[in-house]
Amino acid sequence: MAEQLINEFTVNRPIEEAWPLITDLERIAPCLPGAELQEVEGETYRGVVKVKLGAISTQFKGEAHFVEKDDENHRASIKGAGRDTGGRGNASADISAQAESLSPTSTRVVVSTELHITGKVAQFGRGIMGDVSSKLMAQFADNLNQMIDDGMDAAPAEPAPAAQGEQPEPPPEPRYPIEETPPEPAAPAEPETEQAPVQPARPSLPPLAESDEPFTDAVDELVPEPGDQELEFRDRLIRKIVTTVDGLERETLAERVRPLEPVPGSFRVSGKVDGDLYILSPANYERYDGLVNAVAEVDLSRAADVYRRYYPLFQQAWAELGYPDSYFNDRLVVVIDHLLATPDVADPVRLVRPHVLYQFENPVLEGLSSGQKLLIRMGPDNRATVKTLLRQFRAQITGMTDTAEEPPRTDTGG
């Protein structure tokens, strides 16, 4: 569902004072009913927004960033995207705001939004988004002006109460349920003359905050012997695995949330060719050899057992990330399928360097997610190995082997 929304509101301050406040997302986010800003990283803002669409209440978790911010002409553009935490749909929005002076003491702001919603929430939101956005914008303006009048930052605005008698929707059932690995069957009873050995009880799971040491030990045992590169884990490991899995389908993935230390060396290119074009060097592929070879040695059946064993902690970390009404294993399978859909790009892979960082010349490749770009940077051999491992692990945690077909090989690496 795509919809164009236009709203406007008035700020009780001259434009010179109003504009810096309007574009201070961190300060004004609490003025929007149901909004909670959770993280700011550079120019990227992450959080959740709760909104009622017809008969259902939804919570979208996502991120937004400024595309344009013209302080001289009081114009700004923001791009945002999010996912319903209950797994009922996705939303993206291109938002533009234009401020103009109404009087020496007031400013009018016109907000244009191109909104795209998919999934179940689109069915409930069809035809009512205009009314919902108008009410939210009116309440936002009231809260903003109240904050200005009070001379203080806003307190978090609560979402509108549900209609009397309305029952909240129960969380959906998991699509790929995870069950803890059952204990080994008891050994047959020995004759009474010999005492049967007592099987040690499986220790209970530690709290999530204290899980690093036992979980890291369990993972270390999966690798037979350290190879060319030993896996170097970071702290808060389960939380970082969960955050990384969720981020692999996004445009960017912050280095600080990754569970492993970076691979050695720096990004390698084969020098400038054909004007302003560069070639992704095969030497860059070799940087990932040690990591991929180490993971390839892992017994995936045992790895799945460890994952099932610690799954309650993964689910807890997933809920803490902002998804209390959905299941981490469902998200993991979706991300695995997304990574398996990475195109198999043929060498040479052509790059451009418009600024400091290199980009793929081919806009289709440049538009891929952070996870798919990572697989391309690993090179064809490592990518094939990782895809094989992903398929096998997916089968272990779902009991299914019907993954998506191999994507066609792409002849151009541009």
N, C-alpha and C positions, 0 to 999 in steps of 0.2 A: 504494500500500500504506500503510495506517494502522495503527499499533500503539501500545498503551499500555504503557509500561515503568516499573517501580518498582524502585528500588535503594536501598540504604542503606550507609553506611560510618561508621566511628568515627574521630574525631580525638583524639589523645592530649593534649588540652589542655582546660582549663575553657572553658565556653561564651563567657565574656567575651573570651578570647583567640582562641578558634577562629573565632567568627563574623566578625570583621573580616578574618581571613585567607581564609576560604572565599569571601567576596565581593570579594576583591582578584583579579580575573580576570587582570590583567597578571602578578601574581606566581605564581599557581598554575597558569597554562596549561601550563608545561613539565612539570607532573606528570602530565598526561594523555598516555598513549602515542600517539605520532604527531601531536600537536598542535604547531602553531607559530603564535604570535601575531605578526603582521606589522605591524599599524598600530593605533593608538588615536587616535580623533578624538572628543573630548568623551566621550559615553557610549556610543559605538559602537566595537566591537572587531572587527577584521578579521584573518583568517588562514586557515590550511589545517589539515585534519585527515586523516591517512592511516589507513585502517582496512581490515582484511581481512574480506570477506564471502564465506564459502564458498570457492569456487575462485578468486575474483578479488580483487585488491587495488585499492582505490579511493582517490582523493584528492579531498576536497570543499573547495572554496574559497568562503568566504562571510563573513557578518558576523552579529554578535549585539549585543543591547542589553538593559539592564535595563528591564523593564516595571514592576516593583515592587521596592522594597528597604526592608523594614520592620526597622530595626535593633532596635527595642524588643521586637518579638515574634519576632525571628530568623527571618524569612520573606522569601523573594525569588522573583521570577519573571523569567525570561529568555526572549526570543524570538530565534530564530536561523533563518537560511536560507542555503543554499549550493548550489553546482552542481558535479557531478563534472567535474574538469578534462579528462577524456577524452571528455566529451560524452555520457555514458551515463545521465544522469539528474539529478534535482534532489532536494533534501531540505529540509524545514523542521521545526522543533521548537519546541514550547512547553514550557518546563522550569520546574518549581517546586521549591524547596528549603526544607525546614523543619528547623531545628536544635532539639535539646532536650538538656538537661543529663542525662547518665547518672550522673555522680559529680562530686565537686569537681575531678577531674583528667581527665575525658573527656566528649566530646560526640558524640551520634549525629545524623547528618544523613540525612534521607529525601529522595530525589530522585524526582520523578514527571515522566515525559517523554511527551508526545503527539507521536509521530514520524510524519511523512508522507514517503514516498519514492516517486518516480515514475521511469519509464524502465527500462532494462535492469538497473540495480543492484537494483531492487525485486524482480526475478525471482530473483536470486541471494540476496538478503537475506531472502526470505520464510521464516518459521519459525525463523530462527537469530538474529534481532536480540536476543532476550532473553538468550541465552547470550553473545553478543558483548558486549552492554552490561554484563552482570554481570562478565565477565572484565576489561573495561576499567575499571570502577568499582573493582574490587578492587585492580588494579595502581595506579590513581590514588591510592587511599587509602594504599597502601604507600609510594608515592613522596612523598606529602604528609607522612606521619608521619616518613619518613626525613629530609625537608627540615627539619622542625621539630626533630627530634632533633639534626641536624647544626648547627642554628642558622644556616643560610645558604639562599640562594635555590637553587631546583632547577636542575639541568642539564637540557637538553632530553631528554625520554624518547623512546627509539627505538621504532618499531612492532615488534610481534612478528615474528620471522623467518618467512619463508614455509616451507611444508612442503617436505621434501627432495624434489628432483626437479621441483618446480613451476617452470614457466617463466612469466615475466611476460608479460602480454598485450601484443602489439604495438600501437602507436598506430593509431587508425582512419585510414582513407583520408579525405582532405578531401572534403566533399560538393560544395564549390564551389572547385575548384582554381584557383590563380592562376599564370599563366605570364608571365614578363617579356616586354614588348613586343619582338617581333623587330626586328632592324635593318632599315633600308630596303634594298630590293634594289639590287644594284650596277647602275650605269648601263651601257648597251650599250658594248662596246669601240669605241673610235674608231680610225680608220685609223692605221697605224703612223707616218704623218707627223706626227700630232698626239698629244701625250702626254695620256692620260686623267687627269682630275682625281683626286686622292687624297682619299677620304672620311675625315674625322677619326674616330678611334676614340672610342667612347663611354667617358667616364671611369668608373672603378670607383666603387662606392658608398663613401662615407666610413664610418668607425665610427659607431655609433649615438650615442655621446656627442659627436661632432663634426658631427652632421647638420643642426643648426639652420639654419645659413646657407645651404647649398646647397638644402635642402628648402624653406625659406621663399622663396628666390629662384625656385624652380620653381613654387611656388604663386602667387606674385605675378604671374608671367608669364601666368597663366590669366585674370586679370581685365583686360579691355581697357583701361579707364581708371578711376581712382578716381572713385566717385560721391559721393553724399551722405555716405557713411561708409566710410572706408578700413579694411580688415581689419587689426586690430592683434593680431599673434600673440605668444604668450608663449614663454619658453624651454622646453627639453625638449619640443619641439612634438610629435614623433611619439609619445613616451611619453604625453603628455597626451591626444592624440587617442585612443590605444588605451584609456586609463583611462576617458575620457569615454564612448566607445562602449559599453564594458562596463557603465558606471553608468547609462546612460539607461533601462535596463529595471528599475532598482532604485527603491526608495522615495525615496532622496535622492541628490544628486550634489554633492559638496563643491565650493565655488567655486574653491579653490586648484588643483584638478586640471584645470580647463577650459582648452582651448587658446587661446581668444580672450578679450580684455578684455571686460568687461560692456558691454552696450548702454547708451547715455547715459540719464540720467534715473532716476527712482525709480518704484516700483510705484504705479499710479494707480487710484483708485476714484472713483465718482460720488457720494460722500456717502452718508449713512445714509438708507435708505428702509424703510418697512414695519417699524417697530420696530427690531430689531437686525440687519437685513439691509443689505448694501451691494451695489452693482452694479460689476462690472468695467468701467472706463471705456474707451471707444474710444480715448482719448488714450494708453492703455497700449499698444494695438496699434501706434500710430505709432512707438513707441520702437524697434520691430523692422524698420521699413520699410527703413532704410538697409542693414542687414545682409542682409535677404532680397533686396533689389534687387541688391546687390553679388554675392551668390552666384548669382542668376538670370542674370547676365551671363557666368558661367563656361562655357566650352566643355567639356561633360561628357565628350566623347570624349577630349579632351586631358587632362582631369583623371583619367580612368581610366588613361591611359597613364602619368601621373606616379605614380599609386598602384601600378600594376604594377611600375614601375621601382624604387620604394622599398619594395616589399612585403617583401623579406627583413628590412629593419629593423623594419617593423611586426610581423612574425612574431617577431623577437627580443624586441621590447618586450612582446609578448603572452606569450611564455614567461617573461620576467622577472617579469611580473605574477602568475605562479603557474599558468599553463596550458601546460606544456611538451608535453602529449600531445594538444593540439587545435590548431585553426587559426584565426587571427584573421579571415580572410575569411569562414569559416563563421559566426563570431559576428557579424560586421558585417551579413551578410544577415539573420540572425535578428532583430537589433535594427532594421534597416530595416523588416522586415515588422511588427514590434511597433509601430513608430511609425506605419506606414500604417494600423494598426487603431485609431488614435486616433478616438474618436467626434467627429463634426462637430456641435458644440454650437451651438444657436441663441442669439442674443442675446435678452434680457439674461442675462448670467451672474451668478448671485447668489452672494454671499459672506457669510461670518460671520467674527467676530473674537473667538474665545473667550479669546485671550491677546494676545500682541504681534503675531503674524503672522496674516494673513488665510488663511481656508480656504474651499474650495467648500462651499456649503450642501448640495449633493447628495452623500451619502456615496459614491455610485458614482464620481463625479468625484474626490472627495478620496482615494479608494483607488487612483487611477491612478498610474502610475510617474512619476518625475521628468521623463522625456522627453515623455510624453504630456501632462502638465500644462503643460510649456513650450509645446507646440504650441497648446494652448487659450489660453494667455496671449498668444500672438502675434495672435490674432484670426482670423476666418474667411478673409479674403483671403490673408494671409500663410501661414496653415496650408495652404490649397489649393496655393499656389505651392510650398511646401516639399515637400508630398507628391508633386507632379508631378516635382520634381527628384529626390526619392528613388527614385521608380519608374524614371526614366531612368538614374540612376547604377547602380541594381541591375541593370538590363538590360545595362549596359556591363561590369560586373565578373563577370556570370554567363553572359552570352550567352542569357539567358532573359527572357521577358516575362510569364510566368504568375504575377503577384503576386496577393495576396489582393484580393477585391472591395472596393469602397468600403464603409465602414461606414455604416449608416443614419444619417440626420440626426436628432439628438435635439432635441426641441422645448423641453425645459426646460433652462435653464442653471444650475439650482440646485446 
